[in-house]
């Protein structure tokens, strides 16, 4: 691709993933951007030498969107170490290149599973597993390197995002259970809350963050109260309209149920032009798209 200095560079790390592929497709349609994508297939970010490949593309005109999936979902310390190396390596490269803007996709998981107070962007994080700790560590590493290097930093903390090609969320798992044997499995008593955002909405928010280059931290959830897993199961049953009741199997869990509440006024104010897709509409669309893929 021939470089045009008048166009802003968009570099997406993790561009073949669930979120990254949507972003890559959307930005590639905009003529004002010069878009590049990197995935684990062409650069191993946990290798310092491999990570240096980014320097052939990124520069002071670049906005980097860090969507690369955390490896510590495997819940082992080797994966955590790889994740830590990835964060350090990319931070070093961003500093060397002197990029203009970094957008880091973190998670509301940094707040843990329970809080007595309403959570805002300034609430104290309380990570309770390797995944959430890794996300918080990423925030802290990038905050330090961006402050020292004069790089604009936007940290987005989304809830669970879902949509077409989702393979891991409770939406996908619940729908798979309903279709396969008319049964949904819920870990715990069903009271644990889920906070969601549709993939399309999150992509729009990221695009708005790129356009405005507005630094800061934003919690991104569609509804401040969330929805319990039991209510989600009931809602999906209604949408599927099977004509019979589904069976819900409750599996004992030692984990504390997620019980959080969010003040989302900051994100709503900053991204006021984005109207979030209602959960019912998102699930109907999700169901229809899933059915079409199976035809």
C-alpha positions in Angstrom: 0.0 0.0 0.0 1.4 3.4 -1.0 1.6 5.8 1.9 -0.2 9.1 1.8 1.0 11.5 4.5 -2.4 13.3 4.6 -4.1 10.1 5.8 -4.0 9.0 9.4 -2.6 5.5 10.0 -4.8 3.1 11.8 -2.9 0.0 13.1 -5.0 -2.7 14.6 -3.3 -5.3 16.7 -5.5 -8.5 16.7 -7.2 -7.5 13.4 -8.4 -11.1 12.6 -10.2 -11.5 16.0 -13.8 -11.1 16.9 -13.6 -7.4 17.5 -10.5 -6.6 15.5 -12.0 -8.0 12.2 -15.0 -5.8 12.5 -12.8 -2.7 13.1 -10.5 -3.6 10.3 -13.4 -3.9 7.9 -15.0 -0.6 9.0 -11.9 1.5 8.9 -10.9 0.1 5.5 -14.0 1.6 4.1 -13.0 5.1 5.2 -10.8 7.0 2.7 -9.2 9.2 5.3 -7.4 6.3 7.0 -4.5 4.1 5.9 -5.3 0.8 7.7 -2.9 -1.9 8.7 -3.6 -5.1 10.7 -1.4 -7.5 12.6 -2.4 -10.8 14.1 -0.5 -13.6 15.8 -0.1 -15.3 12.4 2.4 -12.6 11.3 3.8 -11.1 14.5 4.3 -12.7 17.9 3.9 -9.7 20.3 5.3 -11.7 23.2 8.6 -11.8 21.4 10.7 -8.6 21.6 12.4 -9.3 18.3 9.1 -10.1 16.5 7.4 -7.0 18.0 10.1 -4.8 16.4 8.4 -5.5 13.1 5.7 -3.0 14.0 8.3 -0.2 13.6 8.2 -0.7 9.9 4.7 0.6 9.9 3.9 2.7 13.0 5.1 6.3 13.4 4.0 9.6 14.9 1.0 9.7 12.6 -0.3 6.4 13.9 -3.3 5.5 16.0 -2.9 2.0 17.4 -5.9 0.0 18.5 -4.8 -2.8 20.9 -7.5 -5.5 20.6 -5.1 -8.5 20.8 -6.8 -11.1 23.0 -5.4 -11.8 26.4 -3.9 -15.3 26.6 -4.4 -15.6 30.3 -8.0 -16.8 29.7 -6.2 -20.2 29.7 -5.8 -19.5 33.5 -2.1 -20.5 33.8 1.0 -18.5 34.7 2.8 -19.4 31.5 0.1 -17.6 29.5 0.2 -14.8 32.0 3.9 -14.4 31.4 3.4 -14.3 27.7 0.7 -11.7 28.2 3.0 -9.6 30.4 5.8 -9.8 27.7 3.3 -8.7 25.1 2.4 -5.6 27.1 6.0 -4.7 27.8 7.1 -5.2 24.2 4.3 -3.2 22.6 4.8 -0.4 25.1 8.4 -0.2 24.2 7.7 -0.1 20.5 4.9 2.6 20.9 7.4 4.7 22.8 10.2 4.3 20.2 7.8 5.2 17.4 6.3 8.1 19.2 2.8 7.2 18.1 0.0 9.8 18.2 -2.8 7.8 19.9 -3.2 4.4 21.6 -6.6 2.9 22.2 -6.4 0.0 24.7 -9.3 -2.4 25.0 -9.4 -3.4 28.7 -12.4 -4.8 30.5 -14.8 -4.1 33.4 -13.4 -7.3 34.8 -10.7 -5.1 36.5 -13.4 -4.2 39.1 -13.8 -7.8 40.2 -17.1 -9.5 41.0 -18.6 -7.5 43.8 -18.8 -3.9 45.0 -21.0 -2.2 47.5 -20.9 1.1 45.7 -21.8 2.3 42.2 -18.7 2.0 40.0 -17.4 4.9 38.0 -14.2 5.3 36.0 -12.4 6.5 39.1 -13.4 3.6 41.2 -10.6 1.5 42.7 -10.0 -1.7 40.6 -10.2 -5.0 42.4 -9.0 -7.7 40.0 -9.7 -11.2 41.3 -8.1 -13.5 38.7 -5.3 -13.7 36.2 -7.3 -12.3 33.3 -8.6 -9.2 35.2 -5.2 -8.6 36.7 -3.6 -8.8 33.2 -6.0 -6.2 31.9 -5.3 -3.9 34.8 -1.6 -4.4 34.3 -2.0 -3.4 30.7 -3.7 -0.2 31.7 -1.0 0.7 34.1 1.9 -0.1 31.8 0.4 1.9 28.9 -0.6 4.8 31.2 3.1 5.1 32.3 4.6 4.8 28.8 2.1 7.1 27.2 2.5 9.8 29.9 6.3 9.7 29.5 6.2 9.7 25.7 3.5 12.2 25.1 1.1 9.7 23.6 -2.7 10.2 23.8 -4.2 7.2 25.6 -7.8 6.1 25.6 -8.7 3.1 27.7 -12.1 1.4 27.0 -13.4 -1.0 29.5 -16.3 -2.9 27.8 -18.5 -5.5 29.3 -19.1 -8.8 27.5 -19.4 -8.0 23.8 -21.4 -10.2 21.5 -22.7 -10.5 17.9 -22.1 -12.5 14.7 -19.1 -14.9 15.0 -19.2 -14.8 18.8 -17.8 -18.1 20.0 -17.3 -17.6 23.8 -20.0 -15.4 25.4 -22.9 -16.7 27.5 -25.1 -15.6 24.6 -23.4 -18.1 22.3 -23.3 -20.9 25.0 -26.9 -20.4 26.0 -28.1 -20.4 22.4 -26.0 -23.5 21.6 -27.6 -25.3 24.6 -31.1 -24.3 23.5 -30.6 -25.5 20.0 -28.8 -28.8 20.8 -30.9 -30.2 23.6 -33.2 -27.5 24.8 -31.1 -27.0 27.9 -29.1 -24.2 29.4 -26.4 -24.7 32.0 -25.8 -22.0 34.5 -22.9 -21.9 36.9 -24.1 -20.8 40.4 -27.7 -19.9 41.3 -28.3 -17.6 38.2 -28.0 -14.4 40.2 -24.6 -13.5 38.7 -25.0 -10.4 36.5 -23.9 -10.0 32.9 -23.0 -6.6 31.5 -23.0 -6.4 27.7 -22.3 -4.3 24.7 -23.1 -5.2 21.1 -20.0 -5.6 18.9 -21.3 -3.1 16.4 -21.8 -0.5 19.2 -18.3 -1.1 20.5 -16.8 -0.7 17.0 -18.7 2.6 16.7 -17.4 3.8 20.0 -13.8 3.0 19.0 -14.3 4.7 15.7 -15.5 7.8 17.6 -12.6 7.6 19.9 -10.2 7.6 16.9 -11.9 10.5 15.3 -12.0 12.7 18.4 -8.6 11.5 19.8 -10.1 12.1 23.2 -7.9 10.6 25.9 -9.4 9.1 29.1 -10.9 6.0 30.7 -14.4 4.9 29.8 -16.5 2.1 31.2 -18.6 0.7 28.3 -21.8 -1.2 29.2 -25.2 -0.8 27.7 -27.2 -0.9 31.0 -25.9 0.2 34.4 -27.7 -2.6 36.3 -26.8 -5.5 33.9 -28.9 -8.6 33.7 -28.8 -11.8 35.7 -27.9 -15.0 34.0 -31.3 -16.5 35.0 -33.1 -13.5 33.4 -30.9 -13.8 30.3 -31.9 -17.5 30.0 -35.6 -16.6 30.2 -35.2 -13.8 27.7 -33.4 -16.1 25.2 -36.1 -18.7 25.7 -38.8 -16.1 24.8 -36.9 -14.9 21.7 -36.4 -18.5 20.5 -40.1 -19.1 20.8 -39.8 -22.9 21.0 -43.3 -23.5 22.3 -42.1 -25.4 25.3 -40.0 -24.6 28.4 -36.3 -25.1 28.4 -34.5 -26.9 31.1 -32.1 -25.0 33.2 -29.3 -26.9 35.0 -27.7 -25.1 37.9 -24.1 -26.2 38.4 -22.5 -25.4 41.8 -19.8 -22.8 41.6 -17.3 -21.6 44.2 -17.1 -18.2 42.6 -18.8 -15.1 44.1 -21.7 -14.0 41.9 -21.0 -10.8 39.9 -22.9 -8.1 41.6 -21.9 -4.7 40.3 -23.6 -1.4 39.3 -22.2 1.2 37.0 -22.5 4.9 36.5 -22.2 5.2 32.7 -22.8 8.9 32.5 -19.2 9.7 31.4 -19.3 7.3 28.4 -22.8 8.4 27.4 -21.7 12.0 27.4 -18.5 11.4 25.4 -20.2 9.1 22.9 -23.6 10.7 22.9 -24.1 10.2 19.2 -24.1 6.4 19.5 -27.5 4.8 20.2 -26.9 1.4 21.8 -28.7 -1.7 20.3 -31.3 -3.0 22.8 -30.5 -6.4 24.2 -33.7 -8.0 22.8 -33.0 -6.6 19.3 -29.4 -7.7 19.5 -30.4 -11.2 20.5 -33.0 -11.5 17.7 -30.5 -10.4 15.1 -27.9 -12.7 16.6 -30.3 -15.6 16.5 -31.3 -14.9 12.9 -27.7 -14.5 11.8 -26.8 -17.8 13.5 -29.7 -19.6 11.8 -28.6 -18.3 8.4 -25.1 -19.5 8.9 -26.4 -23.0 9.6 -28.6 -23.1 6.5 
